Each structure stands twice: as C-alpha cells, then as structure tokens.
Amino acid sequence: MARKLFVHFLVCVCLALALSSDNTHVELQQGKTGVVHNPRMADKTFNINDIDSAYWHKGLPDGNKKFLISNFGGKITWASGLPIGKYDLTANFSLVIHNVSYSDGGPYVWQLKPKASGLLEAVVNITIVAPPERMEDVTPTSQPDAFQQNIVVIVVAILVVVAMVVVLGVCMYKKRNESSCWERRTHHGDHKAIPMDDVDSVRDTLAEELKEFYKENMENTRIHPLDSSMTRTTEDIYIFPAMFKRSHKTIKAETPTKLKGSQSQYLDDQKGEPVKSLDDLKKLLIKNNHVAVIGSAGCGKTALMEKIGYDWACENFTAFKYVVILRKKEICGTAGVLEAIRKLLPADSDITKQQLGEQIKEHKKKVLMVVDGSFLLESSDMNRPASEGDWSLKDVLSFNALRGCSLLITISSHQLDKLRNLHSRFTVIETTGFSLENIKQYIHQFFEDSDKGDNLIKEVQSSTIFETLAKSPIMLQVLCLIWEHKNSLPRQMANVYDRAVNVLAKHISHDGSDQSDVKKIDGFKTSIGKVAFGGLMDPNEERSDFSEGEFPEESLQFGLRIGVMSKETYTIAEGQTCVVKFLHLYQEYFAACFLVHQGNVREQLLPQVTCDTVRKMGMLIRFCCGMNDRAESLITNHLRGLKDGLKTPDDVAWLQQLIEDPSGY
C-alpha cells in the first residue's frame, strides 16, 4: 500500500510540475486592448462544451492571487471594485484587458474546470510594451520583477501538489470504506440503507423521491425562451400542441418535388392520425410501447417531457408505477440508465444502485422512460459503455435492454433516420406546433388583461407572417413578450425574422456566448442564403426543394438544429431520396441575407426583377429592403422604373404600395 501511495504521489508531483511549467509569456501593447488566451482552449485540449467554469486571477507579490473575472455556466461575474469595462472574457475563456497600462503586467493565474475532471490551473506572464513610436520611453523598471513571477509559479506548483495529494487521500479513503454516491447516508450516525429484502420500502421510497423531484423542478414552465427565471405554473400555461401519428398509409403529394438536376416527381406523404390530447398520447404509449415524438427546435418537446413528469407526480399518469424523465442535464456526462436516474434522487437517498436496478427490472412493464433524444443522439454519451450492473442508453434505444419498458424519446425531425438505424420499431408522432386555437388559448393564458390578449390575437391573425411564426411555441413566447412590453409588433419583416433566428440559435446554443452566436449566425446566413437564392432563381423554375449535397455540411446541420430547415427521407422506385426544405418563408429571408450582406443586390437581384416577375418576388424584395437602407434605395429606384411597363391598374396599385412600404408585411 505504501509503495502504491508513493507512486501516486510521484504522478501527482509530475502533473503539478507540468501544470506549473505551463507558463505562457504574452506581450500586450500599452494603451491598446489585449487578449490573453487560455492555453488549454487555444491548443484545443478542450472545446467549449467540455467546460463547466473558468476563472482568471491576478498574481500578487506575496504569492497570493486576486480574483478578477469568471464564467460559471455561461454567466460572467466580475470582482467587486474593478474599474468598469476593464476586463472581459471571450467565448473560449480568453481574458480581455481593455486600455492596457503598465500596472497590468505580471503573472495571471487561469483556472479551468472541465466537466469530466478536476480544476486545472497555470500561470500566464504578461509583459507590457510601449507603442512603436514610444518604445524609447520604456525603462526596464516599468516591467514586473521576474523573481516575483517565479515565486508565484513555485507557490502555485506547491499548492497544486498539496491539493492533488489531499484529493488522492480522500479518494483512497472513500474506496477503502466502499462509499459511493449510491450509498450516501444522512447526517445521523446510526442511519442505515434500506435492507435489500425490504422491497416494499424500496418501491415506495423510489416513487416518492421521483415525485418529489418532479414537483420541485417541473411544476413551472418557462415563458421566456432564454431566461429560465421567467416561469408560470405548468397548470396555468401549458398547452398541448398539435400532433399526429404517422401511419404506414401514404397519399400522393399535392405538389411535385424537383431537386437540382432531376425531373419533377410526386413523393408520397404519410397519412396522419390526430393525437388530440395528453390522454391520447398516454394510450399510444401503453399500446405501442416505444414512441418517438419529432419536431423542430422550439416546438415544445422539452415542455411535453416535463408535463408528463409533473402529471405523474400529481397522480394524473397512474398507468405507470415509475416515470423516469431524462433531460439533457440528467443525460450529460452519464454512461448508463441507472447513473442518469440517480441524478433525479436526493443526494442522501437510501436506495442503492442494486436496489434501483432491481426495481426497474421487476416493474419494467410499468416503467415509462422519457428521454431527450435531440441531445442524446448527438452526444458522445450515447456510445459510452455502462458500468457493471447498469444498462447503456444506446442499448435501451436499440431494444437490447429493458425491452419491456415503455419509452418516449423526443427528437428533431432530421434525426429520425439516425434513431431508426438503432431500431425501426418506434411509433412516430409528429408535432407541428400550435394550431390557431392553441395560439389563442396560449395568448389568453399568458395575459391577465384579456383586452391585451385579444388585441395581440387580432394582430397575429392580421398577418400571415405572424400567424405562421406563432405556430412555433418558442416564437409565440417571443411575440407575447414583445407585445407585453411595447404593445406592438415589429413592422419590418426582416426585423421579425432576425429576432426569430437569433432566439432559435441561442435556444440550442451550449456555449453561452452571445458574441460567438452572432458570428456563427452571420456565416450561416450567408452560406445558406446563397443556396436559397439559387433555388429561387433556378432558370428552369423556382425551387423550394434541395438535396443535402447543395449545402455546406456544417451550415446544413446548424439550420436543421435550430429549426429553420427540415429534412425528410422518401422511398421511391429507385430507392430512397432525401429532401431538404426551408420553413416559413426562411428561404426568402436567407436569400435576402446573402444578397444584402454580400453586396449583391445591384448585380444579382435587380436584373431578375422585371414587370413579369416583380409580384412573385415581393417577399424577397421586402426582406432585402428591411435589412439595409442602401439596398432599399437601390430597389425602390428600380421599382419606380417598372411602373410604366405594368399592364393592369391592379398591378400598378400593388407596386405603388410596395414602393411606399417596401419592408413591411
């Protein structure tokens, strides 16, 4: 044992010395804004999604350090007393120092807390240099003392060694006493786990602890897509969205599909049977055992999961003895089902892993598992092997484990093929968002002032744009919040869609950085918009159907994830074909982004706008005019030149209205 401990100690020392020697020297220019990169992010040891939190400190002459700024779970926190605007953090946790001065030189300590390991720490030494024209004014005494910097490095190394030895000792103590998260006890010294043979107590305790968790964490539903603190009780605000069960029967599509370089063809659409209520969904779960609910981002899949959990906790879902809700936060970082379920139980739960597993196996025909597949299918956790006595999440989805359990998995529409590759026996239910009646009901429940709600309903119904957007629950939330604060909705189509795309991107984003999101969105709009415009201007006929290969892969996946595009696989005589579509006028919006942001309005748009095509291109024109004053000026001047060539008074009146309000709806 002593020999093993000594070996562990040597490993700790080596790791600590490696960290302490990870000193990066950075030169920043006086009077400028400087960026100090976090080495572990710069060398791609980790990506943003791997990190829980990051911290920066200023090293002090006495070997201590002073906290400056942190990012914990996406929230930036500054130390009190700092000059306003002095420090900031980038998306990848680099330190930004504004208006650099000579006093900013010296050692800085960064700390990084990955999700899968302990706290990492090292030192970055910063030297301040004068601007080129003032370099001769700099004296050696203006720089921090190198001896002090080395002292800080040595102290940090010693602290790391001590900390790692302490952690090692704690781990060995835990192992020796065979304690684990499954066997935590209360603070009473004589408190024991539930005896293995007391099955009734285990059953009752497990159900009680799950219900307690759901009542505490799922009683309220968010009414703001980005602010989790804005909630209403689930009973007051939840609306069951429009759903239908896909059947094996098909009907001929009303319009043909034409992909680039191929002939038009009518692809069969699947017939659907309406699922009118949560009770209907419960019956399907009992009858069909394995159900996949598919829909785009923001269509209410997570809210549905939490509604099921809360209903069961309130005794409204009594067909099942246990309901297990595994959202992203339960799945993330776990390898097995029992490990994920453990996150739903209190820290001092008396239920052991073995007891939990036996309960799930014994009552599997009365167990409902509800899983966030949108996250799981894209996560590395999907392929992680489970620990002994547990079942991997992949085995459950593949019907290789817990086959008797009922399973409801929520996924995005484009992930259906990936799920079917695991197993094809899922009954598919598609949610199309809110119906008009759902929209009215949600608005009335959102506003206590019935007149205010009625006025918003009238506004939404007066515009095809708003009525279409409101079918998405997350976008209806946005419209309600705008109406609550401004008593009006944006009058420019481009403004409405800018907000929609930003909200959807932030909704699915995991890096917590608005600046990073904006950069990603701008590049996405341009690359997707080029393809969208190409479809609208196809020399044969306008196209709204695309093949996967027409889009850059990264942009296509981003568009599918945020829910502005859809992908569907159809079976035809020659095999299978995959069709990508834009949703809700997003094709015209992204085409306008490409034209305006790339300065292509004059060269690529205006030659296409003629007396014969102007009416057909009205939506694209309105989006372009709403994005840029220069684009609006170019387009309206061009439109005035078309008036004399129009053939009917109706066309002239329509064009005049477009010229007077070129960006409205």
N, C-alpha and C positions, 0 to 999 in steps of 0.2 A: 504493500500500500504506500509506504514512504517513497519507494522508487517511482511509482506512478505519479505521486503528487509532485515529486521533483521534476519529472518530465513535463507535466502540465505547467509547472511554474516556468520552466525554460521556454516553453511555447509562448506563454503569456509575455515573458520578457522580450522575446523576439518580435512578437506582434506589436508590443508597445514601442520598441525601438524603431520598428518600421514606420509606425504612425508618427513618432516624434521626428523622424528624419524626413517626413513628407512636408518639408518646408518649402513653399514656393516663394520666390522673390519677385515682387511686382514693382514696377516704376510707374508712378502717376504724376501727371503734369500739374503744377501749381496753377490754380485759377480755373481748371477745367473740371469736367465730370469724369470720374474714374470708375472703372468696373473691375472688381476683384473676383475672379472665377473660383467657384468651389471645385477643387481638383477632382473629387470623386464623381462629379457630374460632368466635368469637362472631358474626362477620359472615358466617359460612357460606362463606368463601372456599374452605375445605376441609371434607370430612367425615372422620370418624374413620378410615375405611378407606383414606384417601389418605395417612396419616401413618406413617412408619417409627419416628420417635422424637421426644421433646420434652424440653426441659431448662429449668430455672429457676436463675438465679444472683442473688446479692445484690451490687449495685453498691458499690464501696469508694471512700473519699475520694480515693485516689491514681489513680483511673481504671480500676483493675483490677476483676475481679469474682470472687466466691466461689461455687463450685458448692453448690447446696442439694439438688436432687432431680431425678430424670429418670424417664421411661417409655421403655424401649427394648424394642420388640417385645412390649409388654404386661407387662413386668417392671418394677416400681417399685424404684428404687435411691436411697438417701439418702446424703448426705455423712457421713463419719465425724465423730464429735464433736458432732453436733447433739443438742439435747435430745430425748428420746424422745417421739414424738407431737406434735412442734411443727408439722411440715409434712406435707402430703399432696397428692395430685393427684386430680382428678376424672376421669371418663371422657373428657371433651373437653379434657383437659390444662390445666385451670384450677388455679392454685395455691391451696391451702387453708392458712391460718395460724391455728392454734389459740391461744387465750388471748393475744390481740394486746396488745403492750406498745409504749411509745413508741420503744423501740430498734428496733422493726420498721419504722419509717418510712424513707423514702429511695427511691433508684432500684432497681428489679429488672429484670434482663435475661432475656427469654424467648427461647428458640431453638426452631425447629420445622423438622424435616427431612421434607418431603414425599417420597413415593416417586419422583415424576416430576421433581423439580428439586433445586436445591442448598439449603443451610441458610439459613433465614430468621431474622432477629434484630431485636429492637427493645427499647425501654425502657418500663417502666410505673413511674410515680412514685406512691408511696404516702404519704399523709398520715394521721397518727393523730389522731383526735379523741376527746375525753372523752365519757363517757356524758352525757346531757342534764342530769342533776342535778349533775354535777361540771364542767360546761363552764367555770364561772368560775375553776376552779383551773388551767386550761391557760395557760401563758405562751408567747409566741412563740418563746422559746429552746428549747422542747421539740421543735420540728419540725426536720427536716433542712435544711441550708443549701441554698437554691435554686441558688446559684452552683456548689456541688459537683455538684448534679444536672445542671446544664447542661454542666459539664465532662465528665461521664460520657457525656452524649448526643453531644458533639462527638467525643470519643475513639472511641466506638462507630462513628460515621459515618465517621471516617478509616480505622478498621480494616476496615470493610466495603468502602470504596473500594479500599484496597490489596489486599484478598483477591480482589475481583472482577477487578481488573486482572491479578493473578497468574493467576487461572483462565483469563482471556481469552488471556493469553500462552501458557499451556500448551496450550489448545485449538488456537490458531493453529500452534503448533509441531507438534502431532500431525497437523494437517491437512496441513502443508507436507511432513511426512515420510511421509504416507499410511499412518499406522499405525492400526490398529483392533483391536477385540477378536478379530477373525478372524485377525489376523496377528501375535499376540504371540509372542515368542521366549523361549527360555530365557536364563539369565544368561551363557551362553557367547557371546562376541562374534562367533565365526565360525559360529554355528548358523543354518541356513537352513531355510525351509519345505520340505516335501516337494515335489519337482518335479511340475509339473502332469501330465507324461506318465507318472509312476510310479504307475500305477493300482493295482497290487498292494499297494504300501506304504500307499497311502491306505486301501484296503479293510481291510487287516489292522490298521492303526493305529486306525481308527474303531471297529471291532468290539472291539478290545482296550480302548480308553478307555471305551466304553459299559459293557462288562462290569465293568471296574474300579469304575466309579461305582456300579453296582447292587450289587456285592458289599460295598462300603463302606457304602452307605446303605440297603439293603433286606435285609440279612442278618438283621436283628432286627425283630420285630413288637411293637408296644405291647401291654401287658396292663393298662394304665390309660387310661381314656378321656380324661383331662385332663392327665396327667403323662407327657410324652414320654420322660422318663429311665427309666421302668419298662418294660423290654422283656424278651423271651425270643427265642431264635433262632427264625427262621421255621420251620425244620425241626422244631423241638420243639413249637411251639404252634399252627401254622396248621391250621385245619380248613376244608375246602371246604364251603360252605353248601348248603342245599337249593335247587335251581334247576330250572326247567322252561322249555322253548322253546315260546313261543306259536305256535299254528298257525292257519291260516285257518278251520279247522273250529270250530264252536260247539256248545254244548249248552245246553239250556234251564235257566235258573237254578232252584234248588230252592225259593227263596222269592221272593215278588214284591217289587218296588221301588215305594214310594209317596212321591212328592215332594209338598211342600206345595201344596195347591190342585189336585192332579191325581188321576186314577184310578190304582189299583194296576196294575202291568204287569210281566210277566216279561221281564227283559232277558237276552239270551243271554250266557253266559260262554264265553270262549275255551278250547278244549281245550289241554292242555299235554303235551309230551313231556319226560320227565325228562332232565336233564343231570346225570349221576351223579358226574362227576369232572372234574378239570382236563384230562385227556386228551380227554374228550368235548367240552369247550369248544374245545380246540385243533382238533379235527376240524371243528367247526362254523365256526371262523374260516377254515380253509383252504377249506372248501366254499362258504361263504356270503359271504366277503369282508368284509362290513360287519355288525357285531353291536352291538346296544345292550343292556347289562345294566342293568336297572332295579330299584330297591328303595328302601325308606325310609332315612332317616338312621340311621347306626349299624348297618346290616345287613352290613357287611363289604366294601363296594365298593372302598375305598382299599386295604385289605389284599390283595384279589384282584389289583389292579394291581401292587402291589409284589411279590407272589408270582410273577407272570408274569415280571417283570423279573429277579428273583433266579434263577428256574429257568433262564431263557435264559442268564444269566451262568455258570451251573453246567453248561451243555451239556445241559439237560433239555428244551429247546424248540427243537430243531435244525431244524425245518421252515422257520425264518426266518433269513435272513442278518443282518438288523438288527431289533432290538426297541427301540422308542422309547417310553419311559414319560413322559408329560407330565401331571404332577400340578398342583395349584394353584400351587405355588411355581415351577414351570417356565413356566406359562402367564401368571402375573400380570405385567403391565407389558410383555408382548411383543406384537408385531403379526403375526409370521409364524412358520411352522413351523421354519425353519432357525434363527431367532433363539431360539426356545424350546429346540431341540435343543442349541444352543451352551451352554446352562446345564448340560447333562449332561457336557460335556467339560472337561478341566482348563484352567486359565487360560493355561497355556503350550502348549496344543495346537498342533501344526504344521499342522493341517488348516484350509484356508481355506474361506470361505463358498462359493466357486465349486466347490471340490472336494467339499464336503459335499453341495451340491445335485446335482452330477453323480452321486454315489454313490446318492443316494435315487432319482433318475430312472432310472438304469441298472438298479438292482435292485429296482424298485418292487414287482414281483410276489413278492419275497422279503422285503418290509419289513412289519412289524406295528407300527402306531401304537396306543398305548393312552392314551386321553385322559380326564381328569376333566371330564366334561360338566356335572356338577352345578354346578361353579363357572363354567365357560366360558359356558354358556348364559345366565347371569345377569350376566355381566361385560361392561363396556364394551370390553374387549379383543376381544370377538367381532367387532365391526364396524370395527375399526381396519384400515386398508389396510396391506398388507405392503410392505416396502421392495423396491427393484428386485432382481430375481433370487431373490425369496423367494415363498412362497405363503401367503396368509392362512388362518387357522384356519377361517374361515367357508367359504372356497372348498373346503377339504378335506372338511368335513362336508356340503357341498352337492353333492359329486361333481363340482365344477367344476375340481378339481385333484387330481393323484395318484390317479386312479381305480383304478389297478392295485394300490395298496397295500391290505393288509388293515387294517381299522380296528375297534377295540373301544372304545366310548365308554360310560362309566358315568354314569347319570343317576338322579335321583329319579323316582318313578313319575309324579308330576304334570307332569313336564317332557316326557313322551313326545310330546304334541301339538306342542310347540314344536320338537322335533327333527324330527318328520315334516313340519313346514312347510318345513324345509330340504331334506329328501329323504325319500321314503317307502319306500326300498328296504332299510331296516335290518331284519335279523332280530332279533326281540325275545326276550330271555331274562330271565325274572323270578326274582329271588332272594327267597325267603320267609323267609330267616334260617336258624336251626338247627332241624333235626329233633330228636326226643328222643334218637336215637343220637348225633347231633352234640353235644348238650348233655352227655351222659355222657362222651363222648370228650374234650371240651374240659376238663371238670372234672378228669378223671383226669390230663390233661397239665398242668393248672395246679398241682395239689398234688403235692408229692413224697410226702407222707404219704397213702397210699392210703385209710386209715381215715377221715381228714378229708374226702377227696373223696367217699367212699361215703356219709358222713353228710349231706353237702350234697345229693347226688343224692336221697336219701330225703326230705329237707326240701323240695326243689323239687317232687318228684313228689307230695308230700302236699297240695299246694295248687295249684288251677287258676290262681290269681293268679301265683305264682312260675313255674310251668311256661310260662305264656303269655309273661311278660316275658323268660324265659330264651331264648326263640326269637330274640330280638334279640341279636346278638353283643356289642354295647356294654353292654347291660343285664346279660348274663351275666357280663361282666367286673366290673361293679359288685357283683353278688351274691357272686362269688368273693372280691373284696377285703373286703367286709363280713364274710363268713364266716371269712376268714383272720385278721382282727383281733379278732372278737368271738365266734366260734363259734356265732353265732345270726343270724337274720334279723329285721328289724323285724316286730312283731306287729300293727301297725296298718296297714290298707290305705292310708289317706291318707298315712301317712309313706312307704310304699313308692313311691307314685305321685308324691309331692312330689320325692323323690330322682330318680325316673326323668325327670321333666320338666326339672328343673334340669340334670341331666347332658346330656340331649339338646340343651338350649338352649346350654349352654356349648360343646358339641361343635361346633356350627355357627357359634358367635359369632366375629366377627373383631375386636371392639373390645377384648378382653382385660380387661374390667372387670366384676367380679362385681356391683358395685352397680348398674351400668347394666342388666345382665342381669336382676337381681331386679325392678327397676322395670318392665322390658319384660314379664317373665313375669306379674307381678301384673295388669297391664292386659289382657294377652292372656287370662288365665284368666277374668276377669270377662266380657269381651265374647264370648268363645267359649262360656262357660258358660251365658249367657242363652239362646243358640240351642239348646244341648244340652238344657237343661231344658225348653224349649218343645217339643222333639221328644218327650221322654219323657212330657210331659203333654198331648200333642195330643188334643183332645176326640174325634176320630174313632177313632184307635188310635195306640199308641206308634210313633214313627217313629225309625228309625236312618239313614235316607237323606235327604240335603239337597241343595238346589240351591246353586250358588255365590252367588247373589244374597241368600241369607239371612244371610250372614256379612259383617261389615266386611272390606273387601278386604285391609287390612294384616294383620289378625289371621288371616285365612284363609291368606295366603301364609306367615306365620310358622309356623302349625300344620302346613302341608304340608312346609315346610323341615325342621322338627325331627322329623318322622316320627310325629306322634300322629294325623294325619288322612291320608286318601288321596283322590285324585280320579281318576275314570275316565270316559272318553267312550264312550258306547254308540251304535251305529247302530240306529235304529228306523224304522218305516214313514214317519214324518213328517220324518225327517232324523236329526240327532244330538242326544243329550241328555247332559248332564254330571252325574255323581252324586258327591257328597262324603260320605265316611263317617268315623266315628271308629274308631280301632283299639283293641283290647284293653281294654275297659271304660273307655276315656278319656271316653266320653260321660257316664257316671255321675259320674266324677271331676270333670270340668269343671262339670257341673251343680251338684255339691255346692259347688265353689269359688264359684260365683255366689250360691248360697243363703246360705252362711255368711259370706263376705266382705262381702256387701251387706246382711246382717242380715235376710234374707227367710225364715228358717226358719219362724217362727211364722205369718206371713201367707200364704206361698205353698206351703210344703211340707206342714205338718201337716194342713190341710184335705183334702189329697189322700190322706193315709194313713188308710185305713179297714180294717175287718176283711176286706173283699174284695180290697184292693189291697196290703196290707202285705207279703205274701210276695213279690209281684212287684217291690216297691220296696226289697227288702232291701239290695242293693248300694249304692243311693243313700243309704239310711239309714246304713249303715256308714261310708261316706266322710264324710258330714256329722258324725257323732259323733266321728270321728278328727281333725277339724280344729279343734274348739273345745269347751271344757268346757261353756260355756253352751248351745251347740247340743245337746250330748249330754244335758244335764239336761232341756232342753225336750222332746227327742224321747223319752227313756226315760219321762218322766212321762206323755206322751201314749200311749205303747205300753202302759203298765200299765192304762190305761183301756179298752183294747181286749180284754183277756183274756176278760172275761165274754161278749163277743159272738162268740167263735170257736166253730166248730161241732164240730170233731173234736179228740180228745186229741193227735193228731199236730201239729195247728196250734198248740195251746196249748204243747206242749213246745218247738216251734220258736221261738215268740215268747219264751218264758222264757229260752231260750239267747241270743237276740238281746238281751234286756234285760240279762242278766248280762255279756255281752261285746259291746257294741254297735259297737265299732270294729275288732274283729278280723276274721280271714278264715276 
